[in-house]
């Protein structure tokens, strides 16, 4: 489902590959003002031509198992990937990745719109399942922003440390993937 100011739109989604970064449902896309953003800033505000959608389109064929999907969902090679490029200084954005890390976009960079810039936003975890895992209530999970191709996030090293509340968080988010297995308990 998708919603906007009191309206919710539900539809069974058959083609999951279209469900990416921006508003999927045409009605919501139209009434939310997305076309204004597309007209002003370009394809980044579409659901099928934004960098994240193009990365999935390009790279999904390399996935053949749960571990491969896990790697894809945590991928962010924004400094080297041509799909992460933008009309920015520097010429790329850490937001233009599957696992966005906007904290890594330089604070002194210039960006055509704020979403590409330096901000406290990004992928914070990943959860992966396949059909076998669904049956036995298991999933591969990993907490924390991606550090597969980027430095590990640490509050003490972040310029957001003093402006974002993070009580209860660890300083460093360097957690390994965990295979979680749930069991069903019989209650008499």
N, C-alpha and C positions, 0 to 999 in steps of 0.2 A: 504494500500500500504506500501511498504518498499523500502528504497533506500540506495544506496551506491555509492559514488563518480560518480555522473552523471547518474547512471542507476536507474530506478524505476521499480518495479515489482508490478503489480496490479492483484488481483484475488478476486472474490467474496468469502467471508469466510462464510461457512455454519456452521462449528463447532467452535464457539467462545471459547469454553473451552481450545482449543490449543493455543489461542493467549495470551500468558503471557510473562513475563520478557524478554526473549531473542528473537532473530530473528526467526520468524515463517516460512517464505518461504524458502524451502530447497535450492533454487538457491542462495538466498542472504546469507543464513547460510554458504553455501559451499564457495562462493567467498570472504566472509568477513574475513576468517581466524578463524572462530569459532571452527573448528575442531582442530586447533592447540591448542587453549585454553582448549578445552575438553580433549585433549590428555595430556596436561601438568598439568591441575588443576582439572579435573574431571567434574562431572555432573552439577556443579553450572553454567556452561556456555551452557547448553542445554536449550531448551525451555520447555521441559516436565518433567525434573527431578531436576530442580533447586528448592531451598527451597520455593520460592514463588509459583511455580506451584504445588508443593506437598501440601502446605498449602491450596490453593484453592481446590485441589482435595479432601483433607480431610474434609474441613469445609463448602463447598458450600451447602451440604445437610441440614445444620442447618438453612439456610435462607428460610423464608417463607413470608417475607414482606419487604417493603422498609426500615423500621427501622433495620431489621436484616441484610440486605445487607449493610446498612450504617455502622453498627457495624463491619461487616466483613472487609469492605474496609479500616477501620481505626484501624484494629487490629495489635498489635505489643507487644507480651509478650516474647520478645527475651531471657530474662534471664531464663525463665521457660519452654519454648516450645522446645521439643526435635528436631523439624525441624529447629530451629534456631542455633543448635550446629554446630561447625566447628572445624577443626584442628587448633585452635587459642588459645591464652592466653589473656584473659579468654576464656573458651571453647564455646563461642557463639558470634554472631555478630548481631547488631541492623539492619543491612542490610538484614538479613535473616528473613524477615517478609513481610506481605502484604503491610503494611504502613511503609516502611523503615524509620529509623531515624539514619543515620550513624553518626550524631553528638553525639549520645549516646554511640557509641563504644569507649572504652577507648583509649585515645591518646597514652598511653604507652603500649598498647597491641601489640601482635605479630600476624600477619596474613599471610597466604600463598600468598595472592595477595592483592593489594591495595583496591580493591572494597569492601572487607570485613571490612576494617579499619575505622578509625576516619576520617571523611571528611564532608564537607558541602553539603550533599546530602540527599534526602529523599522525601517522599510523602508530598506535600505542601497543598493539598486540596482534597476534595471528592465531586463528583456530582453523584446523584443517581436518576434514573427515572424508571417508569414501564409503561406498555402499556396505562393505564388510564392517567397518567401524560403527556405522549406524546400528547395525544389528546387535553388536555387543556393547553398545553405549560407551565407546571410546573415542578419543580425539587427540590429535597432536596440537599442543598449545605452546605458545611462547609469549611471555610478558616483556614489554618494553619496546621502545622505538628500534628500528632495524639497526644492527651494527655489523651486518654481513659484509657490506662494502664501505661502511662509514664508521666514524668513531663512536664508541659507546657513549650514550647519553649519561651525563652526570650533572645533577643540580649544582654542585659546587663549581662546575666549569661553565655553567650557562649564564648568560646575561639576563635571563628571566628569573634567576634565583631569588632576587629581592622583590619582584613584582607579582609573581604567581604563588599563591598559597600551595604548599605541598606537604603539610603535616602528615606524618604517617608513611610517607614515601621513603624508600631507600635513597641514598645519595646517588648511587650508581645503578643503572638498569642493565646489568650484564647477566641475564638469566638464560640458561640453556633451554632448548625445547624439552617438553615433558609429554610423555604419552599417558594421558589420563584414562583410567578405566573405571567406569561406574558399575555398581552391582545393584540388582534389584533385591530388596529384602522382603521376605514373606512375613507378614504380620498376621498373627492369629488372634 
